């Protein structure tokens, strides 16, 4: 994915959610991945695992949230 495409994606998301913000807690590196651990919107602990190819480019991203907190967050968004 080109940087310009990624930039457009994030501009769209941030325009739809102007208060969206993340507080980075830790950055962890593995042989084929990078993991960011952060707090989303001051309330939700989360992690993002990015799988890298041999060129070091992200090929897949996986988001993780505490099970009890994600169900609570999803139920409040449906209201």
Biopython code that builds the backbone (N, CA, C, O; Angstrom):
import numpy as np
from Bio.PDB.StructureBuilder import StructureBuilder

atoms = [
    (1, "UNK", "N", (0.850, -1.174, 0.000)),
    (1, "UNK", "CA", (0.000, 0.000, 0.000)),
    (1, "UNK", "C", (0.896, 1.238, 0.000)),
    (1, "UNK", "O", (1.834, 1.346, 0.791)),
    (2, "UNK", "N", (0.595, 2.141, -0.878)),
    (2, "UNK", "CA", (1.374, 3.378, -0.975)),
    (2, "UNK", "C", (1.095, 4.292, 0.216)),
    (2, "UNK", "O", (0.002, 4.273, 0.781)),
    (3, "UNK", "N", (2.086, 5.085, 0.588)),
    (3, "UNK", "CA", (1.911, 6.023, 1.706)),
    (3, "UNK", "C", (0.756, 6.977, 1.448)),
    (3, "UNK", "O", (0.022, 7.322, 2.374)),
    (4, "UNK", "N", (0.585, 7.409, 0.197)),
    (4, "UNK", "CA", (-0.505, 8.345, -0.116)),
    (4, "UNK", "C", (-1.868, 7.689, 0.101)),
    (4, "UNK", "O", (-2.803, 8.344, 0.560)),
    (5, "UNK", "N", (-1.986, 6.405, -0.224)),
    (5, "UNK", "CA", (-3.236, 5.676, -0.002)),
    (5, "UNK", "C", (-3.514, 5.546, 1.486)),
    (5, "UNK", "O", (-4.643, 5.737, 1.937)),
    (6, "UNK", "N", (-2.482, 5.221, 2.240)),
    (6, "UNK", "CA", (-2.622, 5.101, 3.691)),
    (6, "UNK", "C", (-2.989, 6.441, 4.313)),
    (6, "UNK", "O", (-3.824, 6.499, 5.215)),
    (7, "UNK", "N", (-2.377, 7.506, 3.844)),
    (7, "UNK", "CA", (-2.674, 8.854, 4.344)),
    (7, "UNK", "C", (-4.151, 9.193, 4.107)),
    (7, "UNK", "O", (-4.818, 9.717, 4.999)),
    (8, "UNK", "N", (-4.660, 8.896, 2.908)),
    (8, "UNK", "CA", (-6.072, 9.168, 2.597)),
    (8, "UNK", "C", (-6.996, 8.367, 3.507)),
    (8, "UNK", "O", (-8.016, 8.878, 3.969)),
    (9, "UNK", "N", (-6.638, 7.119, 3.763)),
    (9, "UNK", "CA", (-7.436, 6.280, 4.649)),
    (9, "UNK", "C", (-7.529, 6.903, 6.039)),
    (9, "UNK", "O", (-8.622, 7.029, 6.592)),
    (10, "UNK", "N", (-6.384, 7.295, 6.606)),
    (10, "UNK", "CA", (-6.386, 7.869, 7.948)),
    (10, "UNK", "C", (-7.064, 9.234, 7.985)),
    (10, "UNK", "O", (-7.712, 9.565, 8.978)),
    (11, "UNK", "N", (-6.935, 10.022, 6.943)),
    (11, "UNK", "CA", (-7.641, 11.311, 6.888)),
    (11, "UNK", "C", (-9.145, 11.089, 6.949)),
    (11, "UNK", "O", (-9.854, 11.806, 7.654)),
    (12, "UNK", "N", (-9.631, 10.096, 6.210)),
    (12, "UNK", "CA", (-11.066, 9.789, 6.207)),
    (12, "UNK", "C", (-11.530, 9.344, 7.596)),
    (12, "UNK", "O", (-12.543, 9.825, 8.104)),
    (13, "UNK", "N", (-10.782, 8.423, 8.200)),
    (13, "UNK", "CA", (-11.141, 7.917, 9.529)),
    (13, "UNK", "C", (-11.130, 9.037, 10.563)),
    (13, "UNK", "O", (-12.051, 9.141, 11.373)),
    (14, "UNK", "N", (-10.099, 9.871, 10.543)),
    (14, "UNK", "CA", (-10.000, 10.950, 11.528)),
    (14, "UNK", "C", (-11.048, 12.027, 11.304)),
    (14, "UNK", "O", (-11.491, 12.653, 12.267)),
    (15, "UNK", "N", (-11.456, 12.260, 10.067)),
    (15, "UNK", "CA", (-12.540, 13.214, 9.803)),
    (15, "UNK", "C", (-13.864, 12.690, 10.339)),
    (15, "UNK", "O", (-14.695, 13.472, 10.802)),
    (16, "UNK", "N", (-14.070, 11.375, 10.284)),
    (16, "UNK", "CA", (-15.299, 10.775, 10.803)),
    (16, "UNK", "C", (-15.283, 10.686, 12.327)),
    (16, "UNK", "O", (-16.340, 10.651, 12.956)),
    (17, "UNK", "N", (-14.102, 10.650, 12.917)),
    (17, "UNK", "CA", (-13.931, 10.522, 14.370)),
    (17, "UNK", "C", (-12.915, 11.549, 14.851)),
    (17, "UNK", "O", (-11.788, 11.181, 15.184)),
    (18, "UNK", "N", (-13.286, 12.833, 14.896)),
    (18, "UNK", "CA", (-12.299, 13.874, 15.207)),
    (18, "UNK", "C", (-11.661, 13.749, 16.592)),
    (18, "UNK", "O", (-10.556, 14.252, 16.798)),
    (19, "UNK", "N", (-12.314, 13.104, 17.526)),
    (19, "UNK", "CA", (-11.750, 12.957, 18.865)),
    (19, "UNK", "C", (-10.901, 11.708, 19.039)),
    (19, "UNK", "O", (-10.373, 11.462, 20.123)),
    (20, "UNK", "N", (-10.767, 10.920, 17.980)),
    (20, "UNK", "CA", (-10.021, 9.671, 18.059)),
    (20, "UNK", "C", (-8.545, 9.941, 18.352)),
    (20, "UNK", "O", (-7.900, 10.737, 17.670)),
    (21, "UNK", "N", (-8.028, 9.271, 19.367)),
    (21, "UNK", "CA", (-6.603, 9.393, 19.653)),
    (21, "UNK", "C", (-6.100, 8.142, 20.362)),
    (21, "UNK", "O", (-6.870, 7.390, 20.960)),
    (22, "UNK", "N", (-4.802, 7.942, 20.280)),
    (22, "UNK", "CA", (-4.153, 6.771, 20.843)),
    (22, "UNK", "C", (-2.963, 7.226, 21.684)),
    (22, "UNK", "O", (-2.237, 8.143, 21.301)),
    (23, "UNK", "N", (-2.770, 6.584, 22.821)),
    (23, "UNK", "CA", (-1.637, 6.880, 23.694)),
    (23, "UNK", "C", (-0.721, 5.656, 23.693)),
    (23, "UNK", "O", (-1.004, 4.663, 24.364)),
    (24, "UNK", "N", (0.376, 5.729, 22.940)),
    (24, "UNK", "CA", (1.295, 4.604, 22.803)),
    (24, "UNK", "C", (1.945, 4.293, 24.146)),
    (24, "UNK", "O", (2.506, 5.177, 24.793)),
    (25, "UNK", "N", (1.865, 3.026, 24.561)),
    (25, "UNK", "CA", (2.458, 2.573, 25.815)),
    (25, "UNK", "C", (3.779, 1.844, 25.580)),
    (25, "UNK", "O", (4.777, 2.121, 26.245)),
    (26, "UNK", "N", (3.774, 0.912, 24.630)),
    (26, "UNK", "CA", (4.960, 0.101, 24.343)),
    (26, "UNK", "C", (5.035, -0.203, 22.851)),
    (26, "UNK", "O", (4.015, -0.266, 22.165)),
    (27, "UNK", "N", (6.247, -0.387, 22.365)),
    (27, "UNK", "CA", (6.498, -0.896, 21.021)),
    (27, "UNK", "C", (7.349, -2.144, 21.187)),
    (27, "UNK", "O", (8.380, -2.120, 21.858)),
    (28, "UNK", "N", (6.903, -3.248, 20.561)),
    (28, "UNK", "CA", (7.623, -4.510, 20.674)),
    (28, "UNK", "C", (7.947, -5.010, 19.271)),
    (28, "UNK", "O", (7.126, -4.890, 18.362)),
    (29, "UNK", "N", (9.138, -5.568, 19.094)),
    (29, "UNK", "CA", (9.557, -6.050, 17.780)),
    (29, "UNK", "C", (9.879, -7.533, 17.833)),
    (29, "UNK", "O", (10.491, -8.027, 18.780)),
    (30, "UNK", "N", (9.449, -8.230, 16.783)),
    (30, "UNK", "CA", (9.791, -9.638, 16.609)),
    (30, "UNK", "C", (10.525, -9.801, 15.288)),
    (30, "UNK", "O", (10.830, -8.815, 14.617)),
    (31, "UNK", "N", (10.805, -11.031, 14.918)),
    (31, "UNK", "CA", (11.534, -11.285, 13.677)),
    (31, "UNK", "C", (10.721, -10.865, 12.459)),
    (31, "UNK", "O", (11.269, -10.291, 11.518)),
    (32, "UNK", "N", (9.410, -11.147, 12.467)),
    (32, "UNK", "CA", (8.556, -10.830, 11.319)),
    (32, "UNK", "C", (7.363, -9.959, 11.700)),
    (32, "UNK", "O", (6.371, -9.915, 10.972)),
    (33, "UNK", "N", (7.452, -9.274, 12.825)),
    (33, "UNK", "CA", (6.299, -8.476, 13.246)),
    (33, "UNK", "C", (6.712, -7.336, 14.170)),
    (33, "UNK", "O", (7.802, -7.319, 14.741)),
    (34, "UNK", "N", (5.790, -6.388, 14.288)),
    (34, "UNK", "CA", (5.896, -5.281, 15.241)),
    (34, "UNK", "C", (4.566, -5.223, 15.976)),
    (34, "UNK", "O", (3.507, -5.369, 15.364)),
    (35, "UNK", "N", (4.616, -5.011, 17.280)),
    (35, "UNK", "CA", (3.398, -4.881, 18.069)),
    (35, "UNK", "C", (3.406, -3.540, 18.786)),
    (35, "UNK", "O", (4.383, -3.175, 19.440)),
    (36, "UNK", "N", (2.313, -2.817, 18.653)),
    (36, "UNK", "CA", (2.116, -1.563, 19.379)),
    (36, "UNK", "C", (1.073, -1.817, 20.455)),
    (36, "UNK", "O", (0.000, -2.348, 20.168)),
    (37, "UNK", "N", (1.375, -1.447, 21.671)),
    (37, "UNK", "CA", (0.414, -1.545, 22.769)),
    (37, "UNK", "C", (0.066, -0.121, 23.153)),
    (37, "UNK", "O", (0.946, 0.695, 23.429)),
    (38, "UNK", "N", (-1.233, 0.172, 23.169)),
    (38, "UNK", "CA", (-1.668, 1.547, 23.359)),
    (38, "UNK", "C", (-2.995, 1.605, 24.097)),
    (38, "UNK", "O", (-3.679, 0.596, 24.270)),
    (39, "UNK", "N", (-3.340, 2.805, 24.525)),
    (39, "UNK", "CA", (-4.655, 3.056, 25.108)),
    (39, "UNK", "C", (-5.421, 3.904, 24.109)),
    (39, "UNK", "O", (-4.953, 4.955, 23.672)),
    (40, "UNK", "N", (-6.597, 3.430, 23.759)),
    (40, "UNK", "CA", (-7.432, 4.104, 22.765)),
    (40, "UNK", "C", (-8.480, 4.944, 23.477)),
    (40, "UNK", "O", (-9.199, 4.457, 24.349)),
    (41, "UNK", "N", (-8.554, 6.197, 23.099)),
    (41, "UNK", "CA", (-9.581, 7.110, 23.607)),
    (41, "UNK", "C", (-9.592, 7.195, 25.133)),
    (41, "UNK", "O", (-10.649, 7.383, 25.736)),
    (42, "UNK", "N", (-8.434, 7.058, 25.752)),
    (42, "UNK", "CA", (-8.265, 7.169, 27.205)),
    (42, "UNK", "C", (-8.938, 6.069, 28.009)),
    (42, "UNK", "O", (-8.907, 6.113, 29.239)),
    (43, "UNK", "N", (-9.553, 5.069, 27.348)),
    (43, "UNK", "CA", (-10.291, 4.075, 28.127)),
    (43, "UNK", "C", (-9.999, 2.631, 27.766)),
    (43, "UNK", "O", (-10.200, 1.749, 28.600)),
    (44, "UNK", "N", (-9.538, 2.358, 26.573)),
    (44, "UNK", "CA", (-9.475, 0.979, 26.110)),
    (44, "UNK", "C", (-8.040, 0.557, 25.804)),
    (44, "UNK", "O", (-7.405, 1.095, 24.897)),
    (45, "UNK", "N", (-7.539, -0.407, 26.566)),
    (45, "UNK", "CA", (-6.234, -0.988, 26.290)),
    (45, "UNK", "C", (-6.335, -1.801, 25.009)),
    (45, "UNK", "O", (-7.306, -2.534, 24.819)),
    (46, "UNK", "N", (-5.355, -1.683, 24.133)),
    (46, "UNK", "CA", (-5.398, -2.396, 22.860)),
    (46, "UNK", "C", (-3.987, -2.683, 22.376)),
    (46, "UNK", "O", (-3.015, -2.091, 22.846)),
    (47, "UNK", "N", (-3.898, -3.610, 21.422)),
    (47, "UNK", "CA", (-2.615, -3.850, 20.761)),
    (47, "UNK", "C", (-2.861, -4.052, 19.277)),
    (47, "UNK", "O", (-3.926, -4.510, 18.862)),
    (48, "UNK", "N", (-1.875, -3.706, 18.501)),
    (48, "UNK", "CA", (-1.921, -3.864, 17.047)),
    (48, "UNK", "C", (-0.667, -4.626, 16.650)),
    (48, "UNK", "O", (0.453, -4.166, 16.876)),
    (49, "UNK", "N", (-0.868, -5.795, 16.057)),
    (49, "UNK", "CA", (0.246, -6.603, 15.570)),
    (49, "UNK", "C", (0.316, -6.413, 14.064)),
    (49, "UNK", "O", (-0.674, -6.618, 13.361)),
    (50, "UNK", "N", (1.482, -6.024, 13.570)),
    (50, "UNK", "CA", (1.674, -5.836, 12.135)),
    (50, "UNK", "C", (2.670, -6.871, 11.642)),
    (50, "UNK", "O", (3.819, -6.902, 12.084)),
    (51, "UNK", "N", (2.220, -7.721, 10.721)),
    (51, "UNK", "CA", (3.054, -8.764, 10.141)),
    (51, "UNK", "C", (3.829, -8.158, 8.973)),
    (51, "UNK", "O", (3.254, -7.468, 8.131)),
    (52, "UNK", "N", (5.134, -8.418, 8.927)),
    (52, "UNK", "CA", (6.007, -7.827, 7.912)),
    (52, "UNK", "C", (6.455, -8.870, 6.889)),
    (52, "UNK", "O", (6.635, -10.042, 7.217)),
    (53, "UNK", "N", (6.630, -8.420, 5.642)),
    (53, "UNK", "CA", (7.200, -9.305, 4.626)),
    (53, "UNK", "C", (8.723, -9.175, 4.631)),
    (53, "UNK", "O", (9.284, -8.470, 5.469)),
    (54, "UNK", "N", (9.387, -9.848, 3.703)),
    (54, "UNK", "CA", (10.857, -9.844, 3.687)),
    (54, "UNK", "C", (11.442, -8.464, 3.389)),
    (54, "UNK", "O", (12.609, -8.208, 3.684)),
    (55, "UNK", "N", (10.628, -7.567, 2.798)),
    (55, "UNK", "CA", (11.078, -6.193, 2.528)),
    (55, "UNK", "C", (10.811, -5.264, 3.710)),
    (55, "UNK", "O", (11.142, -4.079, 3.661)),
    (56, "UNK", "N", (10.205, -5.810, 4.783)),
    (56, "UNK", "CA", (9.908, -4.992, 5.951)),
    (56, "UNK", "C", (8.627, -4.197, 5.840)),
    (56, "UNK", "O", (8.390, -3.287, 6.635)),
    (57, "UNK", "N", (7.784, -4.530, 4.850)),
    (57, "UNK", "CA", (6.510, -3.834, 4.669)),
    (57, "UNK", "C", (5.395, -4.602, 5.365)),
    (57, "UNK", "O", (5.425, -5.831, 5.428)),
    (58, "UNK", "N", (4.420, -3.882, 5.882)),
    (58, "UNK", "CA", (3.294, -4.505, 6.577)),
    (58, "UNK", "C", (2.398, -5.201, 5.560)),
    (58, "UNK", "O", (1.955, -4.593, 4.586)),
    (59, "UNK", "N", (2.135, -6.488, 5.799)),
    (59, "UNK", "CA", (1.247, -7.255, 4.929)),
    (59, "UNK", "C", (-0.081, -7.577, 5.598)),
    (59, "UNK", "O", (-1.056, -7.918, 4.929)),
    (60, "UNK", "N", (-0.113, -7.468, 6.921)),
    (60, "UNK", "CA", (-1.336, -7.785, 7.660)),
    (60, "UNK", "C", (-1.300, -7.068, 8.996)),
    (60, "UNK", "O", (-0.239, -6.920, 9.603)),
    (61, "UNK", "N", (-2.460, -6.624, 9.451)),
    (61, "UNK", "CA", (-2.570, -5.990, 10.753)),
    (61, "UNK", "C", (-3.652, -6.667, 11.566)),
    (61, "UNK", "O", (-4.736, -6.944, 11.053)),
    (62, "UNK", "N", (-3.369, -6.935, 12.821)),
    (62, "UNK", "CA", (-4.313, -7.610, 13.706)),
    (62, "UNK", "C", (-4.493, -6.780, 14.968)),
    (62, "UNK", "O", (-3.520, -6.494, 15.666)),
    (63, "UNK", "N", (-5.726, -6.393, 15.266)),
    (63, "UNK", "CA", (-6.025, -5.621, 16.476)),
    (63, "UNK", "C", (-6.500, -6.563, 17.568)),
    (63, "UNK", "O", (-7.213, -7.531, 17.302)),
    (64, "UNK", "N", (-6.101, -6.272, 18.794)),
    (64, "UNK", "CA", (-6.494, -7.088, 19.939)),
    (64, "UNK", "C", (-6.974, -6.177, 21.066)),
    (64, "UNK", "O", (-6.396, -5.120, 21.321)),
    (65, "UNK", "N", (-8.056, -6.613, 21.739)),
    (65, "UNK", "CA", (-8.643, -5.863, 22.844)),
    (65, "UNK", "C", (-8.981, -6.828, 23.973)),
    (65, "UNK", "O", (-9.241, -8.002, 23.706)),
    (66, "UNK", "N", (-8.986, -6.374, 25.235)),
    (66, "UNK", "CA", (-9.441, -7.231, 26.334)),
    (66, "UNK", "C", (-10.891, -7.654, 26.081)),
    (66, "UNK", "O", (-11.732, -6.820, 25.744)),
    (67, "UNK", "N", (-11.176, -8.925, 26.240)),
    (67, "UNK", "CA", (-12.490, -9.462, 25.887)),
    (67, "UNK", "C", (-13.618, -8.736, 26.604)),
    (67, "UNK", "O", (-14.592, -8.347, 25.960)),
    (68, "UNK", "N", (-13.521, -8.542, 27.906)),
    (68, "UNK", "CA", (-14.613, -7.902, 28.638)),
    (68, "UNK", "C", (-14.813, -6.452, 28.201)),
    (68, "UNK", "O", (-15.949, -5.984, 28.140)),
    (69, "UNK", "N", (-13.746, -5.744, 27.899)),
    (69, "UNK", "CA", (-13.868, -4.338, 27.512)),
    (69, "UNK", "C", (-14.404, -4.165, 26.098)),
    (69, "UNK", "O", (-15.153, -3.221, 25.847)),
    (70, "UNK", "N", (-14.049, -5.035, 25.176)),
    (70, "UNK", "CA", (-14.515, -4.872, 23.799)),
    (70, "UNK", "C", (-16.014, -5.119, 23.709)),
    (70, "UNK", "O", (-16.704, -4.422, 22.966)),
    (71, "UNK", "N", (-16.537, -6.099, 24.451)),
    (71, "UNK", "CA", (-17.976, -6.338, 24.422)),
    (71, "UNK", "C", (-18.735, -5.142, 24.995)),
    (71, "UNK", "O", (-19.796, -4.778, 24.489)),
    (72, "UNK", "N", (-18.195, -4.535, 26.043)),
    (72, "UNK", "CA", (-18.822, -3.345, 26.625)),
    (72, "UNK", "C", (-18.782, -2.181, 25.640)),
    (72, "UNK", "O", (-19.776, -1.472, 25.482)),
    (73, "UNK", "N", (-17.658, -1.980, 24.982)),
    (73, "UNK", "CA", (-17.521, -0.903, 24.005)),
    (73, "UNK", "C", (-18.484, -1.101, 22.835)),
    (73, "UNK", "O", (-19.143, -0.153, 22.409)),
    (74, "UNK", "N", (-18.568, -2.316, 22.319)),
    (74, "UNK", "CA", (-19.462, -2.589, 21.191)),
    (74, "UNK", "C", (-20.921, -2.371, 21.570)),
    (74, "UNK", "O", (-21.697, -1.870, 20.756)),
    (75, "UNK", "N", (-21.309, -2.734, 22.783)),
    (75, "UNK", "CA", (-22.702, -2.564, 23.190)),
    (75, "UNK", "C", (-23.071, -1.093, 23.330)),
    (75, "UNK", "O", (-24.216, -0.729, 23.062)),
    (76, "UNK", "N", (-22.144, -0.238, 23.740)),
    (76, "UNK", "CA", (-22.450, 1.190, 23.866)),
    (76, "UNK", "C", (-22.496, 1.873, 22.506)),
    (76, "UNK", "O", (-23.195, 2.875, 22.352)),
    (77, "UNK", "N", (-21.773, 1.361, 21.515)),
    (77, "UNK", "CA", (-21.774, 1.965, 20.181)),
    (77, "UNK", "C", (-23.057, 1.660, 19.423)),
    (77, "UNK", "O", (-23.422, 2.411, 18.519)),
    (78, "UNK", "N", (-23.752, 0.577, 19.767)),
    (78, "UNK", "CA", (-24.993, 0.207, 19.081)),
    (78, "UNK", "C", (-26.166, 1.055, 19.534)),
    (78, "UNK", "O", (-27.190, 1.104, 18.853)),
    (79, "UNK", "N", (-26.038, 1.725, 20.674)),
    (79, "UNK", "CA", (-27.157, 2.505, 21.222)),
    (79, "UNK", "C", (-27.310, 3.824, 20.529)),
    (79, "UNK", "O", (-28.203, 4.600, 20.868)),
]
sb = StructureBuilder()
sb.init_structure("model")
sb.init_model(0)
sb.init_chain("A")
sb.init_seg("    ")
for serial, (resi, resn, name, xyz) in enumerate(atoms, 1):
    if name == "N":
        sb.init_residue(resn, " ", resi, " ")
    sb.init_atom(name, np.array(xyz, "f"), 0.0, 1.0, " ", f" {name:<3s}", serial, name[0])
structure = sb.get_structure()
